[in-house]
């Protein structure tokens, strides 16, 4: 009975800290799971911020991560841009997800506090439109890079947002499992600081 109670409690925490990747406006539990690469067909809008074709992504060995594309401002961005990073925190978020929006100011605080120690944060979105993303960046004052999801980054995503994955500059995953759900500053520091210390 105690085991069942603890499982139910864990599920409740997940649902209060994360949103399922369902299309905004879908009704009930029968909503469609969001496919970031089918969205272009539904809206006739490009997946990427620029209408130019996204650069081809070169696959890495299994278990490693890479990406290349354009950021929310239309500037090229890739893993190679962060060669001096010790820890790269990839945070999948959406503007329609309250837990995502709630933790963004804390992520900016963490970025400012630890970027000189080698922390990079990348915000990655799939279904939010660029106007809402740019408005969010401006209102919160986000200074870390934000980009639309790319095919290789999508392989890291779960059915929930926020989902956060940690890699190093070589594209190696630093944690076996993604972190699902939002955290406050202390919660993220308990994850980030050991990773930074291990990389020093």
trRosetta pair geometry for C-beta under 8 A, 3 or more apart (Angstrom, degrees):
i j d omega theta_ij theta_ji phi_ij phi_ji
1 4 5.7 -52 -151 34 33 112
1 5 6.5 34 151 -19 65 105
2 5 5.6 -54 -150 36 34 113
2 6 6.4 31 154 -18 67 105
3 6 5.9 -56 -149 36 31 108
3 7 6.5 32 152 -19 65 105
4 7 5.8 -54 -149 35 32 111
4 8 6.4 31 154 -17 65 106
5 8 5.8 -55 -148 38 31 110
5 9 6.3 33 153 -21 65 106
6 9 5.5 -50 -146 35 34 114
6 10 6.5 37 154 -21 65 102
7 10 5.8 -53 -151 34 32 111
7 11 6.6 31 152 -18 64 105
8 11 5.7 -54 -150 36 33 112
8 12 6.5 36 152 -22 65 104
9 12 5.7 -53 -151 33 33 113
9 13 6.7 34 151 -20 65 102
10 13 5.7 -52 -152 32 34 112
10 14 6.6 36 151 -20 65 104
11 14 5.6 -52 -151 33 35 113
11 15 6.4 27 156 -14 67 107
12 15 6.0 -60 -148 39 31 105
12 16 6.4 19 158 -12 66 109
13 16 6.1 -65 -146 41 29 102
13 17 5.9 6 163 -3 67 120
13 181 7.1 16 141 -130 84 165
14 17 6.2 -74 -141 48 23 98
14 18 5.7 -33 179 31 66 116
14 160 7.4 -70 178 -122 99 163
14 180 6.4 16 -139 115 99 118
14 181 5.8 -116 -132 -65 53 127
15 18 7.0 -73 -115 58 20 77
16 99 7.5 126 143 -76 47 127
17 99 5.2 115 -173 -137 39 150
17 180 7.8 111 101 129 109 69
17 181 3.2 40 117 -159 121 110
17 182 4.9 -147 -167 35 86 74
17 183 7.8 37 -160 -59 131 52
18 97 7.8 -18 -165 -170 46 126
18 99 5.8 -86 -83 64 28 156
18 160 4.1 26 159 178 134 122
18 161 6.4 159 -161 82 85 27
18 162 6.4 -117 -116 40 84 50
18 163 7.6 58 -135 -61 128 68
18 180 5.5 -15 -70 165 158 87
18 181 4.3 -88 -43 -89 103 65
18 182 7.1 172 -71 -12 62 73
19 22 7.9 -110 158 27 92 84
19 94 7.1 -92 72 51 135 118
19 96 7.6 -160 139 106 168 79
19 97 3.9 -141 20 -130 142 102
19 98 7.2 120 -56 32 123 69
19 99 6.3 -177 -24 30 87 105
19 100 7.0 -62 16 -16 117 105
19 160 6.7 146 73 -156 36 70
19 161 5.3 -20 60 65 90 82
20 31 7.9 131 99 77 126 125
20 33 7.5 -84 163 -116 105 79
20 159 5.7 -12 -150 146 81 94
20 160 5.9 -51 -104 -99 44 66
21 33 6.0 50 89 -164 91 75
21 34 4.3 -106 154 37 91 109
21 94 7.8 137 -120 -25 74 143
21 126 7.4 20 -150 60 120 142
21 127 7.5 146 -164 -8 86 134
21 157 7.4 64 -67 161 158 121
21 158 7.8 169 -16 103 125 54
21 159 5.2 -130 24 -167 103 50
21 160 6.6 -121 -26 -74 85 15
21 161 6.0 94 -80 -16 84 98
22 26 5.1 -107 160 51 110 135
22 31 4.0 56 -166 117 132 134
22 32 6.6 130 -149 71 79 45
22 33 6.3 -64 -95 -107 66 38
22 34 6.1 178 -124 -31 13 92
23 26 4.7 94 68 -33 86 116
23 31 6.3 -156 42 -179 78 108
23 32 5.4 18 2 65 116 98
23 34 5.4 140 -63 -88 65 90
23 127 6.8 -154 -118 -153 61 149
24 96 4.5 -96 -88 -150 130 171
24 127 7.1 161 -8 135 97 128
26 30 7.8 -136 166 92 107 60
26 31 3.0 102 127 -131 133 109
26 32 5.9 -149 -109 23 151 72
27 30 7.3 2 89 58 70 91
27 31 6.6 157 48 -72 28 92
28 31 6.6 165 75 -33 51 83
32 35 8.0 -62 151 -2 108 90
33 159 6.1 -57 -142 -134 121 106
34 39 7.3 16 -168 -64 92 112
34 126 6.4 125 135 110 128 131
34 127 5.2 -66 -159 -57 146 140
35 38 3.9 43 92 16 119 112
35 39 6.9 -173 89 -32 63 75
36 39 5.7 -35 -158 2 36 122
36 47 6.4 86 155 -142 88 120
36 126 3.6 -92 -99 -158 121 114
36 127 6.5 -118 -105 -56 77 73
36 149 4.9 -20 172 70 168 138
36 154 5.8 -142 45 -108 131 126
36 157 7.9 94 -12 25 130 168
37 40 6.8 -24 -170 8 44 107
37 47 6.2 -14 -114 -85 57 152
37 151 7.1 42 -76 -96 138 83
37 154 7.1 -26 -31 -83 109 171
38 41 5.5 -49 -171 33 60 114
38 42 6.5 55 137 -20 80 104
39 42 5.6 -59 -148 38 39 109
39 43 6.0 0 167 10 75 113
39 45 7.6 -39 136 65 92 93
39 47 6.5 109 69 -100 104 86
39 126 7.2 150 -11 158 150 84
39 127 6.0 -165 -98 -112 151 76
40 43 6.8 -75 -138 53 23 86
40 44 7.4 52 173 -119 58 13
40 45 6.3 -120 -130 77 61 50
40 46 6.1 12 -124 -134 114 27
40 47 4.9 -65 -58 -45 115 84
41 44 7.6 17 -163 -70 22 50
45 129 7.7 -10 130 -122 168 96
46 49 7.9 -93 98 9 114 4
46 50 7.6 -65 108 93 152 31
46 51 5.4 -179 -23 -111 154 60
47 54 7.9 -40 79 -35 105 133
47 148 6.0 153 150 156 71 139
47 149 7.4 -71 173 68 112 79
48 51 7.8 168 81 -85 94 19
48 52 7.9 -72 99 66 134 61
48 54 5.1 167 -58 -69 155 106
48 69 5.9 -147 -124 -170 121 111
48 70 5.6 86 177 42 114 105
48 148 5.2 -174 -121 65 47 143
48 150 7.9 39 -93 -95 104 76
49 70 5.2 -124 53 105 101 110
49 71 6.7 -16 22 109 152 30
49 72 5.3 167 -90 -137 150 31
49 73 7.1 44 144 41 155 15
49 74 5.2 -131 118 -76 112 61
49 130 5.8 112 -124 -102 87 130
49 147 7.4 -102 -13 -146 123 63
49 148 5.6 179 -34 -12 81 119
50 70 4.6 22 5 59 115 171
50 74 4.5 103 -72 -138 102 88
52 70 7.5 96 61 -38 103 147
54 57 7.9 -9 133 -35 112 93
54 68 7.4 142 170 107 92 76
54 69 4.9 -23 -147 -122 114 82
54 70 7.0 -128 -115 -2 79 89
54 150 6.6 168 -177 -127 150 99
55 68 4.5 -58 80 125 120 121
55 69 6.6 -147 35 -88 87 33
55 76 7.1 53 -20 -137 134 107
55 78 7.3 -47 71 -75 144 122
56 68 7.7 20 82 70 30 127
57 66 6.2 156 -172 106 101 102
57 67 6.3 -32 -123 -134 129 36
57 68 5.3 174 -98 33 77 92
57 69 8.0 -16 -67 -50 108 82
57 150 6.4 123 -61 155 141 128
57 151 6.3 -158 24 61 142 103
57 152 4.9 -149 154 -19 158 126
58 66 6.4 -40 72 110 72 158
58 68 8.0 46 11 0 76 129
59 66 7.3 169 -139 40 22 125
59 152 7.5 179 -105 -102 63 125
60 64 3.8 -87 120 95 130 119
60 65 6.8 -20 42 41 139 10
60 66 4.8 132 -24 -20 116 116
60 171 5.2 171 -46 116 177 154
61 64 5.2 64 65 13 72 123
63 172 7.4 13 132 -136 92 69
63 173 6.6 -102 177 13 75 112
64 170 7.2 -68 -143 131 122 80
64 171 4.3 63 178 119 96 108
64 172 5.7 -40 -113 -86 87 52
64 173 7.5 -146 -109 -16 37 77
65 79 7.3 158 115 -92 80 142
65 90 8.0 -120 158 -16 158 154
65 152 6.8 138 -160 151 67 110
65 153 7.7 64 -167 -99 110 57
65 156 6.5 25 -116 -63 129 129
65 165 7.5 138 -78 132 163 136
65 167 5.0 -93 47 -98 133 157
65 171 4.5 -159 63 -164 59 86
65 172 7.7 -156 20 -49 86 8
65 173 6.6 95 -17 -62 115 79
66 78 7.7 6 179 -173 86 92
66 79 5.0 -97 -143 1 66 146
66 152 5.8 -23 75 138 64 163
66 171 5.1 -23 -66 -112 70 145
67 77 7.9 -2 114 114 102 88
67 78 6.4 -167 98 -141 59 58
67 79 5.7 113 42 -41 67 94
67 150 4.8 135 -153 54 103 141
67 152 5.1 -157 -90 74 72 113
67 153 4.9 31 -98 -48 138 99
68 76 7.5 -5 -171 -170 90 91
68 77 7.2 178 -147 94 50 49
68 78 3.7 0 -106 -104 85 108
68 79 7.2 -77 -63 6 74 76
68 80 7.9 13 -90 12 106 100
68 150 6.9 134 61 -140 35 165
69 76 7.7 178 105 -146 26 55
69 77 6.2 -17 70 62 66 87
69 78 7.4 137 15 -81 48 69
69 147 6.0 125 84 177 119 130
69 148 6.7 -116 145 68 147 85
69 150 4.4 -151 -41 -81 135 121
70 74 5.4 -7 170 -152 131 34
70 75 6.3 146 -157 68 81 25
70 76 5.9 -51 -101 -93 70 38
70 77 6.4 111 -140 15 21 89
70 147 7.0 169 102 -140 36 105
70 148 7.5 19 73 31 74 103
71 74 7.2 -49 68 17 64 17
71 75 5.2 -8 36 57 105 83
71 76 7.9 21 -3 94 83 8
71 77 4.6 80 -47 -23 93 138
71 145 5.5 -96 -116 -164 135 97
71 146 6.3 96 -167 74 97 49
71 147 4.4 -81 -117 -87 58 90
72 130 6.3 157 -158 -140 89 91
72 133 5.4 -136 -133 125 139 132
72 134 6.4 176 156 -73 125 78
72 137 7.0 170 88 -34 156 151
72 146 4.7 1 -13 95 128 98
72 147 6.2 -136 -34 -96 70 37
72 148 7.2 125 -85 -32 66 76
77 81 6.0 -66 -152 7 62 153
77 145 6.1 143 -133 -171 147 144
77 147 5.5 -128 65 -80 147 144
78 81 5.6 124 61 -11 61 96
79 82 6.3 -73 -168 41 46 99
79 88 7.9 -45 -136 -77 83 178
79 169 7.4 139 172 -164 90 53
79 171 5.8 16 -165 -75 158 100
80 83 6.2 5 -169 -54 52 101
82 85 4.1 -3 169 -7 100 128
82 88 5.8 85 132 -90 154 126
82 120 5.0 -55 -141 -20 134 173
82 169 5.6 -146 116 -118 81 89
83 169 5.3 94 -148 -177 31 132
84 118 7.1 -122 139 -126 74 89
84 169 6.9 135 27 -95 9 155
85 88 5.1 65 130 -63 149 90
85 118 5.6 127 -160 -178 45 77
85 119 7.3 41 -155 -154 95 10
85 120 4.3 -48 -119 -7 139 122
85 168 7.3 178 104 -166 89 52
85 169 4.8 149 60 -74 81 100
86 117 7.0 -65 36 137 138 69
86 118 3.1 50 8 134 107 141
86 119 7.1 -41 60 -64 92 46
86 168 6.9 -40 -180 -135 36 90
86 169 7.4 -30 -84 -22 19 105
86 195 7.8 147 131 136 95 85
86 196 6.0 81 107 -130 133 65
86 199 3.8 132 -175 127 110 148
86 200 7.1 12 -142 -64 156 63
87 118 6.2 94 16 116 73 92
87 119 5.2 -17 70 -110 102 68
87 120 7.2 -178 93 29 52 67
87 166 6.1 -23 -166 -161 96 107
87 168 6.8 -46 -100 -100 41 64
87 174 6.6 -16 -128 -26 89 168
87 192 6.5 142 121 -151 159 81
87 195 4.8 91 -104 125 137 121
87 196 5.6 -78 -9 -76 135 70
87 199 6.1 -153 -47 -9 87 154
88 120 4.7 -15 -113 69 74 107
88 121 7.9 160 -163 -91 53 22
88 122 6.5 17 -179 -6 98 111
88 166 7.0 146 76 -157 52 54
88 167 5.0 -25 65 69 107 80
88 168 6.7 139 11 -126 94 13
88 169 6.8 122 -28 -75 119 52
89 107 7.9 -157 112 -148 137 106
89 119 6.7 9 -6 -169 113 96
89 120 6.9 -178 24 90 71 52
89 121 4.7 -23 70 -109 107 71
89 122 7.0 174 86 24 53 67
89 164 6.2 -7 -175 -170 90 111
89 165 7.9 154 -158 79 45 41
89 166 5.7 -18 -102 -101 63 79
89 192 6.9 -30 -71 -102 134 110
90 122 4.9 -15 -112 66 67 108
90 124 5.9 12 -175 -6 91 129
90 153 6.9 -151 -171 -144 143 107
90 156 6.6 37 98 110 143 156
90 164 6.7 158 81 -155 53 56
90 165 4.7 -15 60 61 108 89
90 166 7.5 -170 18 -80 77 28
90 167 6.8 25 -12 9 115 104
91 107 6.2 -40 -27 -126 172 152
91 121 6.3 4 -1 -170 117 98
91 122 6.9 170 25 82 71 52
91 123 5.5 -30 73 -107 100 58
91 124 6.8 160 79 22 44 79
91 162 5.9 -14 -171 -163 89 122
91 163 7.9 161 -155 84 44 42
91 164 4.9 -10 -104 -105 69 94
92 124 5.0 -39 -99 78 63 100
92 125 7.4 136 -159 -90 60 36
92 126 7.4 13 -160 -18 104 103
92 149 7.4 36 -125 -89 102 114
92 156 7.6 -180 -43 102 128 98
92 157 5.4 119 -104 -113 165 94
92 161 5.4 -110 120 -116 92 94
92 162 6.1 154 78 -154 63 61
92 163 4.5 3 48 56 120 86
92 164 7.1 -153 20 -74 72 44
92 165 7.9 44 -16 0 102 96
93 97 6.5 -142 -167 58 68 128
93 100 3.8 140 -152 -160 96 123
93 101 7.7 136 -180 -57 122 48
93 104 7.0 109 -173 -76 168 102
93 123 6.0 -43 32 -156 117 95
93 124 7.4 120 21 64 67 50
93 125 6.1 -46 77 -86 64 86
93 161 5.7 132 -124 -177 33 117
93 162 5.0 -10 -91 -101 80 98
94 97 4.4 90 65 -6 91 110
94 100 5.7 124 46 32 53 168
94 125 5.8 120 -98 -141 57 96
94 126 7.0 -48 -84 45 106 77
94 127 5.8 3 -123 58 129 93
94 128 4.9 168 -152 -43 72 107
94 161 5.2 83 4 102 99 164
95 100 7.5 -106 -85 97 20 128
95 101 6.6 66 -148 -76 49 110
95 125 7.4 18 -20 -131 82 144
95 128 4.3 104 11 -128 99 137
95 132 4.3 -161 65 142 169 122
95 133 6.4 -131 -43 -75 126 55
95 136 5.5 -140 -107 -50 112 141
96 127 7.6 -51 23 99 123 110
96 128 6.7 -174 -6 -92 86 92
97 100 3.8 63 89 8 112 118
97 101 6.6 162 85 -13 61 84
97 161 4.9 -108 -75 99 171 112
97 162 6.9 154 119 -44 144 68
98 101 5.8 -59 -143 40 32 107
98 102 6.0 36 159 -26 67 109
99 102 5.5 -54 -144 34 31 117
99 103 6.6 16 164 -10 65 107
99 161 7.8 163 74 118 102 67
99 162 6.2 -126 113 3 101 94
99 181 6.7 -64 164 -156 152 61
99 182 4.0 -156 174 -13 99 128
100 103 6.6 -75 -158 38 25 96
100 104 6.9 40 151 -44 63 99
100 161 5.5 -3 -66 143 128 104
100 162 4.7 136 -100 -55 81 97
100 182 6.8 -151 -77 -75 30 115
101 104 5.8 -37 -153 2 36 119
101 136 7.2 -112 -121 -133 93 124
102 182 6.0 54 77 -178 105 168
103 106 5.1 -59 -163 45 63 115
103 107 5.9 68 139 -29 85 99
103 162 6.6 -77 49 2 137 156
103 182 4.1 -166 -37 -152 135 111
103 183 6.6 68 -125 53 138 44
103 184 7.4 -132 -118 -93 92 37
104 107 5.5 -51 -145 33 35 113
104 108 6.6 37 157 -19 66 101
104 123 7.8 35 -125 -107 101 136
104 136 7.0 -56 173 172 173 113
104 140 5.3 -39 123 -144 119 167
104 142 6.6 -56 178 -77 109 118
105 108 5.7 -52 -152 34 35 112
105 109 6.5 37 150 -20 65 103
105 140 5.6 -136 -79 -153 74 107
106 109 5.4 -51 -150 35 37 114
106 110 6.3 37 152 -19 67 104
106 183 7.8 -134 112 98 149 63
106 184 5.9 -142 -120 -157 160 48
106 185 4.8 -140 -156 -63 108 77
106 188 6.9 146 140 8 116 137
107 110 5.6 -52 -146 37 33 112
107 111 6.2 38 153 -23 65 105
107 121 5.8 151 175 -167 105 160
107 123 7.7 109 124 -77 152 103
107 142 7.8 11 92 -121 105 102
107 144 7.4 -88 140 27 102 141
107 188 7.4 160 -96 -91 66 172
108 111 5.6 -51 -146 34 31 115
108 112 6.5 30 156 -17 64 105
108 140 6.2 176 -26 147 149 107
108 141 6.3 102 -171 91 159 82
108 142 5.4 -120 -88 -109 118 60
108 143 6.7 99 -145 19 98 81
108 144 7.0 -152 -109 1 64 102
109 112 6.0 -57 -150 37 29 108
109 113 6.2 23 154 -18 64 113
109 185 6.1 -45 91 -100 130 123
110 113 5.7 -62 -146 39 29 110
110 114 6.0 -16 171 16 68 115
110 119 7.4 -88 146 133 89 155
110 121 7.2 97 92 -54 104 141
110 185 6.2 -179 -65 -133 98 82
110 188 5.6 -50 -91 105 157 139
110 189 7.1 -153 -120 -68 111 77
110 192 6.8 134 -173 2 127 167
111 114 6.9 -82 -135 52 19 81
111 115 5.5 36 173 -53 65 108
111 119 6.7 -145 -126 112 52 113
111 121 4.6 -86 -89 13 114 127
111 143 6.9 -176 111 67 136 91
111 144 4.7 -111 -136 -51 159 125
112 115 6.5 -28 -121 2 18 113
112 143 7.3 75 -74 45 92 130
114 117 5.0 -55 -165 41 72 113
114 118 7.8 -50 158 54 85 49
114 119 4.0 36 118 16 107 141
114 192 6.5 78 127 146 178 137
114 196 6.7 -108 -166 -79 124 154
115 118 7.8 157 -173 16 34 7
115 119 5.5 -91 -91 68 41 82
115 120 7.1 72 -128 -86 85 48
115 144 7.9 -162 -88 -90 126 101
117 196 5.4 32 135 -162 125 136
117 200 7.8 -45 -172 -77 97 118
118 196 6.4 148 64 -134 103 93
118 199 6.5 -136 101 108 149 136
118 200 7.9 177 19 -79 142 81
119 192 6.4 24 -111 -168 135 125
119 196 6.5 -45 -61 -86 98 119
120 144 7.1 141 -172 -148 60 113
120 145 7.8 3 -178 24 102 108
121 144 4.2 0 74 -174 95 168
121 145 7.9 174 94 43 58 68
122 144 6.8 -129 -84 151 29 111
122 145 5.4 -20 -119 81 74 99
122 146 7.5 149 -171 -98 56 33
122 147 6.7 -26 -173 22 103 105
123 142 6.8 -6 -14 -177 150 149
123 144 6.5 118 -14 96 95 103
123 145 7.1 -166 30 104 76 49
123 146 3.9 -18 71 -111 113 85
123 147 7.3 142 83 19 63 55
124 146 7.6 -170 -70 -156 30 58
124 147 6.0 -17 -108 71 70 77
124 148 7.5 53 -158 167 68 13
124 149 5.3 83 171 -86 104 71
124 153 5.6 -140 -150 163 154 145
125 128 4.6 -49 177 37 138 110
125 133 5.9 -151 32 -96 160 127
125 146 7.1 20 -3 -179 106 100
125 147 7.9 180 27 94 73 32
125 148 6.2 -55 72 -114 75 51
125 149 6.6 -118 91 -29 27 87
126 148 7.2 97 -105 -164 35 73
126 149 4.4 0 -88 2 82 137
126 154 7.4 91 -100 -104 124 98
126 157 7.3 39 -45 -111 140 163
128 132 5.2 -111 -177 80 103 120
128 133 5.4 119 118 -58 121 94
129 132 5.3 87 62 13 79 99
129 133 7.1 -146 99 -5 38 92
130 133 5.4 -57 -144 40 36 114
130 134 6.0 34 159 -19 71 106
131 134 6.0 -55 -146 38 27 107
131 135 6.3 28 154 -19 62 109
132 135 5.6 -52 -145 38 33 114
132 136 6.3 37 154 -22 65 105
133 136 5.7 -56 -151 34 30 112
133 137 6.4 31 153 -20 65 105
133 146 6.4 177 179 140 116 139
134 137 5.7 -49 -145 35 33 113
134 138 6.3 31 156 -17 64 108
135 138 5.8 -59 -149 39 29 110
135 139 6.1 20 159 -14 67 112
136 139 6.1 -59 -138 40 27 103
136 140 6.0 5 170 1 66 114
136 142 7.2 22 125 -3 82 131
137 140 6.7 -69 -140 48 19 95
137 141 7.9 83 168 -91 51 3
137 142 4.5 -85 -136 49 69 111
137 146 6.1 -128 -85 14 124 152
138 141 7.6 18 -179 -72 24 43
142 146 6.5 53 124 -40 141 126
147 150 7.5 -7 133 -30 122 98
149 153 5.2 -142 -155 90 72 117
149 154 5.2 84 164 -70 121 86
149 157 7.0 -2 -135 -47 140 140
150 153 4.7 86 50 12 79 106
150 154 6.9 -135 90 -15 37 87
151 154 5.6 -52 -150 26 30 117
151 155 7.5 39 152 -27 58 94
152 155 5.8 -38 -165 13 42 116
153 156 5.8 -53 -169 28 50 112
153 157 7.2 59 139 -35 71 98
154 157 5.3 -40 -155 12 47 121
156 163 7.5 171 133 123 83 124
156 165 4.7 -65 179 -22 131 164
156 178 6.7 130 174 -83 84 128
157 163 5.9 129 -144 62 57 146
158 163 4.7 156 25 -98 99 149
158 178 5.9 -160 -30 69 119 147
158 180 6.0 -45 55 -96 156 116
160 163 5.7 118 85 -59 77 100
160 180 5.1 58 80 -156 137 113
160 181 7.3 -16 143 -56 137 60
162 180 7.7 163 96 -157 56 43
162 181 6.7 41 64 166 82 7
162 182 5.5 86 33 -75 122 73
163 178 5.1 13 -175 157 101 138
163 179 7.2 148 -163 78 50 52
163 180 5.4 -16 -108 -105 78 68
164 178 6.5 150 70 -172 39 85
164 179 4.4 -21 63 63 98 105
164 180 8.0 -169 23 -74 70 26
165 173 6.9 -63 -178 -128 102 98
165 175 7.5 -149 -152 54 56 105
165 178 4.9 -47 -80 -113 83 93
165 179 7.5 -173 -72 21 35 77
166 173 7.0 92 83 -163 62 62
166 174 4.2 -62 116 53 107 115
166 175 5.1 73 45 1 110 104
166 179 7.8 49 -19 -6 98 112
166 191 7.4 -165 -45 154 145 112
166 192 8.0 -175 -107 -103 137 66
166 195 6.0 -89 174 -120 150 163
167 171 5.8 -13 177 -149 134 31
167 172 6.2 149 -158 73 81 35
167 173 5.6 -50 -99 -97 79 42
167 174 6.1 -179 -108 -10 20 90
168 171 7.3 -52 71 14 65 18
168 172 5.1 -1 36 54 104 90
168 174 6.1 108 -38 -62 84 106
168 199 6.8 168 -115 -110 116 126
173 176 7.2 100 126 -99 127 25
174 195 5.3 57 160 -135 147 122
175 178 7.5 124 94 -92 118 24
175 179 7.2 33 92 -39 163 90
175 191 7.8 -21 -68 -164 144 109
175 195 7.9 -61 -48 -85 94 126
179 183 7.5 -37 162 -20 133 127
179 191 6.6 -8 -77 -120 152 163
183 187 3.1 -134 -174 104 112 131
183 188 4.9 147 95 -50 124 76
183 191 7.6 113 58 -1 171 127
184 187 5.0 98 48 9 62 106
184 188 7.3 -134 97 -2 31 89
185 188 6.1 -62 -150 40 29 103
185 189 6.1 30 155 -22 67 108
186 189 5.6 -52 -143 35 32 113
186 190 6.6 37 156 -26 63 101
187 190 6.0 -53 -157 26 30 112
187 191 7.3 18 149 -8 60 103
188 191 5.7 -60 -158 39 42 107
188 192 5.7 26 154 -13 78 116
189 192 5.7 -61 -127 47 33 103
189 193 5.3 31 178 -24 73 112
190 193 7.0 -30 -113 29 17 106
190 194 7.8 13 172 -6 44 106
191 194 7.3 -80 -174 37 24 99
191 195 6.9 11 149 -11 63 117
192 195 5.7 -68 -156 40 36 111
192 196 6.1 32 155 -19 74 108
193 196 5.7 -53 -144 37 33 111
193 197 6.2 33 157 -19 66 106
194 197 5.6 -54 -143 38 33 112
194 198 6.2 35 157 -21 66 105
195 198 5.8 -54 -148 35 30 111
195 199 6.5 23 154 -16 63 110
196 199 5.8 -64 -150 39 30 108
196 200 6.5 35 153 -32 66 105
197 200 5.8 -50 -149 21 33 114
